[in-house]
């Protein structure tokens, strides 16, 4: 990629030493939690490099599932100057404004009925809002590369939309609004999404999508897939089987919180559930909770083992809160009070100690001598800033 690529040239990894990855989990309204974390990170990058610094300037790949896909798109969709449409500090106000209309609250009885006969929410406001904000922007337009998983219910297989593929296959170059709607169409919560694209020959391609959390609620591994020129080496070299050099990666993985420690379900309770029990229990959907939490933890476990095995644990920072309980653990309890409580949860997570998953219990446990998540993010921001400065120097020397 040459110097003429003003958007991505300066952050091309071929000029630096690291491949930088940001991954954001799915979780509905709990996207407020990573939104709060990213606002803090961007503020630290601006302290280092100036007020024009944006998250997208520092990451080679940003992956997001469901609500994480919406955040990834907000951070990378271009404005008229080819700069990010949103700042990270815009994410939380965006959620506070729109979530009550995406997830309008009704009585529990009405929600149970909705869960029985169709999605809890009609999704009309979400679709209209995304169409208006994102307009005609497509995957290839993003200011840095993104990866957003979905699940094609017709083909019964995952489909990951990525800037990598969109640059070489017109049928993959979907509207960003369609990708966001698709990855957010959580079963039982929002309707599935259907749309079409065309390839370079004018042939139609159909997509029948539900929430990406069905396949990869934590998309960190997808972001590290060796595809496209974002990775050092030529495209021809990448076509051959190879091992990824994980020591070159710098990965920030943000969760949206879980309620593991609350232990809100048990076998005695679940043994009595039929279809309705698995779909709706005290404002939650146990079936959706099970597969999204399971897939997220499996990815974190895999990532942790990879980086520990090569003695590069500090290259992988996972920030997650598994102590949520009550309304803040909900995907869609979009009351004014609960949304404000989620903001407090995100702010509180910054002050919690850096933690890693215990591979035996699955519970996050504090790591000694690493300080708080806020301390870790400050160090991470410094690493990102140093890497970008190195690339710019080498870029201008080339």
C-alpha positions as CSV (number, residue, x, y, z in Angstrom):
1,X,0.0,0.0,0.0
2,X,1.5,3.3,-1.1
3,X,1.8,6.7,0.3
4,X,-1.2,7.9,-1.7
5,X,-3.4,6.0,0.7
6,X,-3.9,8.9,3.1
7,X,-6.4,7.2,5.3
8,X,-4.5,4.0,6.0
9,X,-1.0,4.6,4.8
10,X,0.4,5.9,8.0
11,X,-0.9,3.0,10.1
12,X,0.1,0.2,7.8
13,X,1.8,-2.4,10.0
14,X,4.6,-2.8,7.4
15,X,6.0,0.4,8.8
16,X,5.8,-0.7,12.4
17,X,6.5,-3.5,14.8
18,X,3.0,-4.4,16.1
19,X,-0.4,-5.3,14.7
20,X,-3.0,-3.5,16.8
21,X,-6.4,-5.0,17.4
22,X,-9.5,-3.7,19.2
23,X,-12.4,-6.2,19.8
24,X,-15.8,-5.3,21.3
25,X,-18.3,-7.9,22.5
26,X,-22.0,-8.0,22.0
27,X,-24.5,-7.2,24.8
28,X,-27.3,-4.8,23.8
29,X,-27.6,-1.8,26.1
30,X,-24.5,-3.0,28.0
31,X,-22.5,-1.5,25.1
32,X,-22.4,1.5,27.4
33,X,-19.7,-0.3,29.4
34,X,-17.1,-0.6,26.6
35,X,-18.3,2.9,25.4
36,X,-17.2,4.3,28.7
37,X,-13.8,2.4,28.5
38,X,-13.1,3.7,24.9
39,X,-14.0,7.3,25.9
40,X,-11.3,7.1,28.6
41,X,-8.8,5.5,26.2
42,X,-9.3,8.1,23.5
43,X,-8.9,10.9,26.0
44,X,-5.5,9.5,27.0
45,X,-4.5,9.3,23.3
46,X,-5.6,12.9,22.8
47,X,-3.4,13.9,25.8
48,X,-0.5,12.2,24.1
49,X,-1.0,13.2,20.5
50,X,-3.5,16.1,20.3
51,X,-7.2,16.6,20.4
52,X,-7.7,15.3,16.8
53,X,-6.6,11.8,17.8
54,X,-9.3,9.2,17.3
55,X,-9.5,5.5,18.3
56,X,-9.5,4.5,14.6
57,X,-6.1,6.1,14.1
58,X,-4.4,3.6,16.3
59,X,-6.0,0.2,15.5
60,X,-5.3,-1.8,12.3
61,X,-8.5,-3.8,12.9
62,X,-11.6,-3.1,15.0
63,X,-13.9,-6.0,15.4
64,X,-17.4,-5.8,17.0
65,X,-20.3,-8.1,17.4
66,X,-23.9,-6.9,17.8
67,X,-23.8,-3.7,19.9
68,X,-20.0,-4.0,19.6
69,X,-20.4,-3.9,15.8
70,X,-22.4,-0.7,16.1
71,X,-19.6,0.8,18.2
72,X,-17.0,-0.3,15.7
73,X,-18.9,1.3,12.9
74,X,-19.4,4.5,14.9
75,X,-15.7,4.7,15.4
76,X,-14.7,4.0,11.8
77,X,-17.5,5.3,9.5
78,X,-16.1,8.4,7.6
79,X,-17.4,11.9,7.7
80,X,-17.2,14.3,4.7
81,X,-13.5,14.9,5.6
82,X,-12.8,11.1,5.7
83,X,-12.3,11.2,9.4
84,X,-14.3,9.1,12.0
85,X,-18.0,10.1,12.1
86,X,-18.0,9.8,15.9
87,X,-15.6,10.3,18.7
88,X,-15.4,7.7,21.4
89,X,-16.9,10.2,23.9
90,X,-20.1,10.3,21.7
91,X,-20.9,6.6,22.3
92,X,-22.5,6.8,25.7
93,X,-24.7,9.9,24.9
94,X,-25.7,8.1,21.7
95,X,-26.8,5.0,23.7
96,X,-28.6,7.2,26.3
97,X,-30.5,8.9,23.6
98,X,-31.5,6.0,21.4
99,X,-31.8,2.9,23.5
100,X,-35.1,3.8,25.1
101,X,-36.6,4.0,21.6
102,X,-34.9,0.9,20.3
103,X,-36.0,-1.1,23.4
104,X,-39.3,0.5,24.5
105,X,-40.3,-0.9,27.9
106,X,-43.6,-2.7,28.4
107,X,-45.0,-4.8,31.2
108,X,-43.6,-8.3,31.9
109,X,-46.8,-9.9,30.8
110,X,-46.7,-8.1,27.4
111,X,-43.0,-9.1,26.9
112,X,-43.8,-12.7,27.7
113,X,-46.5,-12.7,25.0
114,X,-44.2,-11.0,22.5
115,X,-41.5,-13.6,23.2
116,X,-44.1,-16.3,22.5
117,X,-45.4,-15.0,19.2
118,X,-42.5,-12.9,17.8
119,X,-39.6,-10.6,18.6
120,X,-39.9,-8.5,21.7
121,X,-39.2,-5.4,19.6
122,X,-40.1,-4.5,16.1
123,X,-36.7,-3.0,15.3
124,X,-38.2,-0.2,13.2
125,X,-36.6,2.7,15.1
126,X,-33.1,1.0,15.0
127,X,-33.3,0.5,11.3
128,X,-34.5,4.0,10.5
129,X,-31.9,5.6,12.7
130,X,-29.0,3.6,11.3
131,X,-30.1,4.3,7.7
132,X,-30.2,8.0,8.5
133,X,-26.9,8.2,10.2
134,X,-24.9,5.9,8.0
135,X,-26.5,6.7,4.6
136,X,-24.8,5.3,1.6
137,X,-21.5,4.4,3.4
138,X,-20.2,0.9,2.7
139,X,-17.7,-1.4,4.3
140,X,-14.8,-0.3,2.0
141,X,-15.3,3.3,3.2
142,X,-14.2,2.8,6.8
143,X,-11.2,4.8,8.0
144,X,-9.6,1.6,9.4
145,X,-10.4,-2.0,8.7
146,X,-13.3,-3.6,10.6
147,X,-14.6,-7.1,11.1
148,X,-18.3,-7.7,12.1
149,X,-19.7,-11.2,12.5
150,X,-23.2,-12.2,11.7
151,X,-25.1,-15.5,11.3
152,X,-26.9,-16.4,8.1
153,X,-30.0,-18.2,9.2
154,X,-30.8,-19.5,5.7
155,X,-27.4,-21.0,5.2
156,X,-27.0,-21.9,8.9
157,X,-23.5,-20.6,9.0
158,X,-21.5,-17.6,10.3
159,X,-20.7,-14.8,8.0
160,X,-18.1,-12.2,9.0
161,X,-18.3,-8.9,7.1
162,X,-14.9,-7.3,6.8
163,X,-13.2,-4.4,5.0
164,X,-10.6,-6.9,3.9
165,X,-13.2,-8.8,1.8
166,X,-15.1,-5.8,0.7
167,X,-12.0,-4.4,-1.0
168,X,-11.7,-7.4,-3.3
169,X,-15.3,-8.6,-3.6
170,X,-18.1,-6.2,-4.4
171,X,-20.7,-8.7,-3.1
172,X,-19.2,-8.3,0.3
173,X,-19.2,-4.5,0.2
174,X,-22.5,-4.1,2.0
175,X,-24.0,-0.9,3.3
176,X,-22.7,-0.3,6.9
177,X,-26.3,0.2,8.0
178,X,-27.2,-3.3,6.7
179,X,-24.2,-4.9,8.5
180,X,-25.1,-3.1,11.8
181,X,-28.8,-4.2,11.6
182,X,-27.8,-7.7,10.7
183,X,-25.2,-8.2,13.5
184,X,-27.7,-6.7,16.0
185,X,-30.7,-8.8,15.1
186,X,-30.7,-10.9,18.3
187,X,-33.0,-13.9,18.3
188,X,-36.2,-13.3,20.4
189,X,-35.3,-9.6,20.7
190,X,-35.2,-8.1,17.2
191,X,-36.3,-9.3,13.7
192,X,-33.9,-11.1,11.4
193,X,-32.6,-8.9,8.6
194,X,-32.6,-9.6,4.8
195,X,-30.8,-7.6,2.2
196,X,-29.1,-8.0,-1.2
197,X,-25.8,-7.0,-2.7
198,X,-24.3,-7.2,-6.2
199,X,-21.0,-8.5,-7.3
200,X,-18.9,-6.8,-10.0
201,X,-20.8,-8.6,-12.7
202,X,-24.2,-7.4,-11.4
203,X,-25.2,-10.7,-10.0
204,X,-27.3,-10.5,-6.8
205,X,-26.3,-12.1,-3.5
206,X,-28.8,-12.5,-0.6
207,X,-28.1,-12.3,3.1
208,X,-30.6,-13.6,5.8
209,X,-29.0,-12.5,9.0
210,X,-29.4,-12.7,12.8
211,X,-27.1,-11.5,15.6
212,X,-23.4,-12.2,15.3
213,X,-23.4,-13.3,18.9
214,X,-24.9,-16.6,17.7
215,X,-21.4,-17.3,16.2
216,X,-18.9,-15.0,17.9
217,X,-20.1,-12.8,20.7
218,X,-16.4,-12.1,21.4
219,X,-14.9,-11.4,18.0
220,X,-11.3,-11.1,19.0
221,X,-10.1,-14.2,17.2
222,X,-11.9,-13.2,14.0
223,X,-10.0,-9.9,14.1
224,X,-6.7,-11.8,14.1
225,X,-7.6,-13.8,11.0
226,X,-4.7,-13.5,8.5
227,X,-6.6,-11.8,5.7
228,X,-5.7,-8.7,3.7
229,X,-2.8,-6.4,3.5
230,X,-3.2,-5.1,7.0
231,X,-0.9,-8.0,7.9
232,X,2.8,-7.7,7.1
233,X,3.9,-9.5,3.9
234,X,2.3,-9.7,0.4
235,X,-1.1,-11.0,-0.4
236,X,0.6,-13.9,-2.3
237,X,2.4,-14.9,0.9
238,X,-0.8,-14.9,2.8
239,X,-2.4,-17.4,0.4
240,X,-0.1,-20.1,1.7
241,X,-0.6,-21.9,5.0
242,X,1.3,-20.2,7.8
243,X,1.5,-19.6,11.5
244,X,0.6,-16.2,12.9
245,X,3.3,-14.5,14.9
246,X,1.2,-13.7,17.9
247,X,4.1,-11.9,19.6
248,X,3.5,-9.0,17.1
249,X,-0.1,-8.5,18.2
250,X,-1.3,-5.8,20.6
251,X,-4.9,-6.7,21.5
252,X,-7.5,-4.8,23.5
253,X,-10.6,-6.9,24.1
254,X,-13.6,-5.2,25.8
255,X,-16.5,-7.2,27.3
256,X,-20.0,-5.8,28.0
257,X,-20.3,-7.5,31.4
258,X,-21.8,-10.8,32.5
259,X,-23.7,-12.0,35.6
260,X,-21.7,-15.1,36.4
261,X,-21.4,-14.4,40.1
262,X,-25.1,-13.7,40.4
263,X,-25.8,-17.4,39.6
264,X,-29.3,-16.4,38.3
265,X,-30.1,-19.9,36.9
266,X,-29.6,-23.4,38.2
267,X,-30.3,-27.0,37.1
268,X,-33.3,-27.4,39.4
269,X,-34.9,-24.3,37.8
270,X,-33.9,-25.1,34.2
271,X,-35.2,-28.7,34.5
272,X,-38.7,-27.3,34.5
273,X,-38.4,-25.0,31.5
274,X,-40.1,-25.6,28.2
275,X,-39.8,-23.3,25.2
276,X,-41.1,-20.2,27.1
277,X,-38.8,-20.8,30.1
278,X,-35.7,-20.9,27.9
279,X,-36.8,-17.8,26.0
280,X,-38.0,-15.7,29.0
281,X,-37.1,-15.7,32.7
282,X,-37.4,-12.6,34.9
283,X,-36.6,-10.3,32.0
284,X,-33.8,-12.3,30.6
285,X,-33.4,-14.9,27.9
286,X,-31.5,-17.9,29.4
287,X,-30.9,-19.5,25.9
288,X,-29.3,-16.3,24.5
289,X,-27.4,-15.8,27.8
290,X,-26.0,-19.3,27.5
291,X,-24.6,-19.2,24.0
292,X,-23.3,-15.7,24.1
293,X,-21.5,-16.0,27.4
294,X,-20.1,-19.4,26.4
295,X,-18.7,-18.3,23.1
296,X,-17.3,-15.1,24.7
297,X,-15.5,-17.1,27.4
298,X,-14.1,-19.7,25.0
299,X,-12.5,-17.0,22.9
300,X,-11.0,-15.3,26.0
301,X,-9.7,-18.6,27.3
302,X,-8.1,-19.3,23.9
303,X,-6.6,-15.9,23.7
304,X,-5.2,-16.0,27.2
305,X,-3.6,-19.4,26.6
306,X,-2.0,-18.2,23.3
307,X,-0.4,-15.2,24.8
308,X,0.7,-16.9,28.0
309,X,2.3,-19.8,26.0
310,X,4.6,-17.3,24.2
311,X,5.2,-15.2,27.4
312,X,3.4,-12.2,25.9
313,X,0.5,-11.8,28.4
314,X,0.9,-8.1,28.4
315,X,0.1,-7.9,24.7
316,X,-3.4,-9.0,25.5
317,X,-5.6,-6.8,27.7
318,X,-9.1,-8.1,28.4
319,X,-11.4,-5.8,30.4
320,X,-14.6,-7.5,31.6
321,X,-16.9,-7.3,34.6
322,X,-18.5,-10.7,35.5
323,X,-20.2,-9.4,38.7
324,X,-23.2,-7.7,37.1
325,X,-26.6,-8.4,38.8
326,X,-30.1,-7.2,38.6
327,X,-31.2,-4.8,35.8
328,X,-27.6,-3.8,34.8
329,X,-27.1,-7.4,33.6
330,X,-30.0,-7.1,31.2
331,X,-29.6,-6.7,27.4
332,X,-32.6,-4.5,26.9
333,X,-33.8,-2.9,30.2
334,X,-33.5,0.6,28.7
335,X,-35.0,2.6,31.5
336,X,-33.4,6.0,32.3
337,X,-32.2,4.7,35.7
338,X,-30.7,1.5,34.4
339,X,-28.9,3.3,31.6
340,X,-27.3,5.7,34.1
341,X,-26.4,2.7,36.3
342,X,-24.6,1.2,33.3
343,X,-22.6,4.4,32.9
344,X,-21.6,4.1,36.6
345,X,-20.7,0.4,36.1
346,X,-18.4,1.3,33.2
347,X,-16.8,4.1,35.3
348,X,-16.4,1.7,38.2
349,X,-14.8,-0.9,36.0
350,X,-12.0,1.6,35.2
351,X,-11.2,1.6,38.9
352,X,-11.2,-2.2,39.4
353,X,-7.9,-4.1,39.3
354,X,-6.6,-5.6,36.1
355,X,-8.0,-9.2,36.0
356,X,-7.6,-12.3,34.0
357,X,-9.8,-15.4,33.7
358,X,-9.0,-18.3,36.0
359,X,-8.7,-21.1,33.6
360,X,-10.2,-23.6,36.1
361,X,-13.1,-21.6,37.5
362,X,-13.8,-19.3,34.6
363,X,-14.0,-16.3,37.0
364,X,-12.0,-13.1,36.5
365,X,-9.4,-12.7,39.3
366,X,-7.1,-9.7,40.0
367,X,-3.6,-9.8,38.7
368,X,-1.0,-8.6,41.2
369,X,1.2,-5.5,40.6
370,X,-0.7,-4.3,37.5
371,X,-2.9,-1.7,39.1
372,X,-6.4,-0.8,37.9
373,X,-7.9,-1.1,34.4
374,X,-7.4,2.7,34.2
375,X,-3.7,2.2,34.8
376,X,-3.5,-0.5,32.2
377,X,-5.3,1.6,29.6
378,X,-2.9,4.5,30.2
379,X,0.0,2.1,29.5
380,X,-1.9,0.7,26.5
381,X,-2.4,4.2,25.1
382,X,1.3,4.9,25.4
383,X,2.1,1.7,23.5
384,X,-0.4,2.7,20.8
385,X,1.0,6.2,20.6
386,X,4.6,4.9,20.3
387,X,3.7,2.4,17.6
388,X,1.9,5.1,15.6
389,X,4.8,7.5,15.9
390,X,7.2,4.8,14.8
391,X,5.1,4.1,11.7
392,X,4.8,7.7,10.8
393,X,8.6,8.2,11.0
394,X,9.3,5.1,8.8
395,X,6.5,6.1,6.4
396,X,8.0,9.5,5.7
397,X,11.5,8.0,5.4
398,X,10.3,5.4,2.8
